[in-house]
Amino acid sequence: MAKKLNDSPLYHLIEAGQLARLALQQPLQETGIYSGDDAIILALKGRNHLEDDQLCAITGMSEHALQLRMNRLLSLSLVARDFDGPEGKARTRLSKSGRRLRKKIVMQWEQLQEALMEDLGSRERKILRKTLKRFSELLTL
């Protein structure tokens, strides 16, 4: 372990994750969405409908957390819900403004990623991607 916790790889990993999250979230706060709401928006693609259990599985949110966020997204007219699915389950899709916001989120994500990776070669990028994926897998066990 590093002599100072704030000089450990884990500290820098957490710090980088938090700063990246803030960088992605800051421009979206003016739209009224919060950290985590974008996970729902990114899960919904094009005009596809997803049921709540599918959204929970994709985003890792509990049903209660999803409903709280969904109410906000509905009030902002970023999503639309239909109840004509199998067994009358709610099905959610992006509205036109939700699709525009999704494009903006994806563009910001790509720009930040490119800025962070610009001084890494393709081999270094591959190693970093594999290492971070391994970390995620180890932490989900």
C-alpha positions in Angstrom: 0.0 0.0 0.0 1.2 3.5 -0.7 2.5 5.5 2.2 -0.2 8.1 1.7 -3.7 6.9 0.8 -4.2 9.9 -1.5 -1.2 8.6 -3.6 -2.6 5.1 -4.0 -3.9 3.8 -7.3 -7.3 3.2 -5.8 -7.5 6.8 -4.6 -6.6 8.1 -8.1 -9.1 5.7 -9.7 -11.9 7.0 -7.5 -10.9 10.6 -7.9 -10.7 10.2 -11.7 -14.1 8.6 -11.8 -15.7 11.3 -9.7 -14.1 14.1 -11.8 -15.2 12.4 -15.0 -18.7 12.0 -13.7 -18.8 15.7 -12.7 -17.5 16.7 -16.2 -20.2 14.8 -17.9 -23.0 15.9 -15.5 -22.2 19.6 -15.2 -23.5 20.7 -18.7 -26.7 18.6 -18.2 -27.8 20.2 -14.9 -29.4 23.0 -16.7 -31.8 20.5 -18.3 -33.0 19.4 -14.8 -31.5 15.9 -14.9 -29.3 14.6 -12.2 -26.4 12.1 -12.0 -27.9 8.7 -12.8 -30.8 10.0 -14.9 -28.6 9.9 -17.9 -28.2 6.1 -17.4 -31.9 5.8 -18.2 -31.6 8.1 -21.2 -28.6 6.2 -22.5 -30.4 2.8 -22.0 -33.3 4.0 -24.2 -32.2 4.1 -27.9 -34.1 5.6 -30.8 -37.8 4.8 -30.6 -37.4 1.5 -28.8 -39.6 0.8 -25.7 -38.3 -0.9 -22.6 -40.2 -2.2 -19.6 -39.2 -1.1 -16.1 -37.6 -4.5 -15.2 -35.4 -4.2 -18.3 -34.4 -0.6 -17.4 -33.6 -1.8 -13.8 -31.4 -4.6 -15.2 -29.6 -2.3 -17.6 -29.0 0.6 -15.2 -28.6 -1.4 -12.0 -31.3 0.7 -10.3 -33.9 -0.6 -7.9 -37.5 -0.3 -9.0 -38.1 2.4 -6.4 -35.0 4.5 -7.6 -36.1 4.0 -11.2 -39.6 5.3 -10.5 -38.3 8.4 -8.8 -36.1 9.2 -11.7 -38.7 8.3 -14.2 -41.2 10.8 -12.6 -38.6 13.5 -13.1 -37.9 12.5 -16.7 -41.6 12.4 -17.4 -42.1 15.9 -15.9 -39.3 17.2 -18.2 -40.9 15.5 -21.2 -37.8 13.6 -21.9 -39.5 10.2 -21.9 -43.0 8.9 -22.7 -44.7 5.9 -21.1 -47.2 3.5 -22.6 -49.2 0.9 -20.6 -50.3 -1.2 -23.6 -47.5 -3.7 -23.2 -47.9 -7.3 -22.2 -49.8 -7.6 -19.0 -50.3 -3.8 -18.9 -46.7 -3.2 -17.9 -45.4 0.3 -18.4 -43.1 0.6 -21.4 -40.8 3.7 -21.7 -39.3 5.4 -24.7 -37.5 8.6 -25.4 -39.5 11.6 -26.5 -38.2 13.8 -29.3 -36.4 16.1 -26.8 -35.1 13.0 -25.0 -33.5 11.7 -28.2 -31.9 15.1 -28.7 -30.6 15.1 -25.2 -29.3 11.5 -25.6 -27.3 12.7 -28.7 -25.8 15.5 -26.6 -24.9 13.1 -23.8 -23.2 10.7 -26.2 -21.3 13.5 -27.8 -20.1 14.8 -24.5 -19.1 11.3 -23.4 -17.1 10.8 -26.7 -15.4 14.2 -26.4 -14.3 13.6 -22.8 -13.1 10.1 -23.5 -11.0 11.4 -26.5 -9.5 14.2 -24.4 -8.6 11.7 -21.6 -7.1 9.2 -24.0 -5.4 11.6 -26.5 -1.8 11.0 -25.2 -2.2 7.2 -25.0 -1.2 5.0 -27.8 -3.5 2.2 -29.0 -1.7 -0.4 -27.0 -1.9 1.7 -23.8 -5.6 2.3 -24.4 -6.2 -1.4 -24.8 -4.3 -2.2 -21.6 -6.2 0.5 -19.7 -9.6 -0.7 -21.1 -8.8 -4.4 -20.1 -7.5 -3.4 -16.7 -10.5 -1.2 -15.8 -12.9 -3.9 -17.1 -11.1 -6.4 -14.8 -11.5 -4.1 -11.9 -15.2 -3.8 -12.6 -15.5 -7.6 -12.8 -13.6 -8.1 -9.5 -15.8 -5.5 -7.7 -19.0 -7.1 -8.9 -18.2 -10.5 -7.4 
